[in-house]
Amino acid sequence: MDNPNDGPKVDERRQKPRKPSGARVWADPGGVLPVVDCKIIDITDDGAQVAALSGRRLPDVFILQHEATRILGEAHVVWRNGNNVGVRLIKRG
């Protein structure tokens, strides 16, 4: 039996567990557009929740990068909520 003190049940659709992060990253939209400073809220093997720190709208597709040489993957936005986005990460190489 469920414990009534557990709070409301959340419709969890992720197939893999998410890990809290807080890592500072940037979203690189490519071309001549400037990068956007971001923070990873939580991350899984194939996705992440990302917050745009500047309040700028993130593009629908961008490269999520940590440090100058570490690319986390090509990020495809699957949902938006204010400055936060959920992305599916497509790993490179």
N, C-alpha and C positions, 0 to 999 in steps of 0.2 A: 504494500500500500504506500502511496506517495505521502511524504511528510508535508503538511500544509505550510510549514515554515521555509520550505525550499524556494518559495517565490514562484512567479509565473514560468511556465515552460516556454522556451524559445524554439521557434521553428529553425532548427539547425540543418542547413542543406549542404554543408561542407562534407566531403568524403574523407578528408584528412584533418587531423587536429591542428588548430592554429596555435602559434607561439607568440606571446607578447614580444615586442621588439623595442621601439623607441629610437631606432637607428636613424641618423640624419642621412638623407640621400638626395638626389636630384632627378627630376624628370627632364629628359632631353627630347624635345619634339622634333629635332632634326632641322636641317636647312639653316636659315638665318635667324630663326626664332630663338630667344634666350631660354636658358634652362630655368626650371622652377624649383626652388628649394622646398623640400618635403621632409616628412617624417613617416616612417613605417609604424603603424599602430600595432598590427599583428601580421604574421606571415605564415604560409604553409609552403609545401614543396612546389606548388603550382599556382599560387596566388597570394595576394596581400591586400590589406586595407592601408591606404596611403592618404595622408593629410597634406594639402598644399599650405605651407606656412605663410605665404605672401597673400593668400586670399585669391590669387589668380585661378582662373578656371583651367584645369588640366585638359589637354587634348584627348581625343578618343583613343589614340594610339601614341605611345612614346617609349623611349628607352629608359628603364629605371636603372640608375647607376649609383654605386657606392664607392667613393674614392675615385681617383682618376683612372684606375685600370681595372676596376671590378664592375662588370656589367651583370646585373641580376637577371635581365631578360627584357624582351619586348613586352610591354604592358598593354593589354587591351581592356578598356574600361567596361565593366559589366553592370555596375550600378553607381549612382551618385547620391550624395546626401550633403548638401552644402559644400564645404571645402574638402570633404572626404570622398574618396572613390574606392570601390572594390575593383581589383584588376586580376585578370588571368595572365600569368606569366608564361611566355613562350621562351624557353631556354635557347641560347645560341651555342652552336658548335659543340 
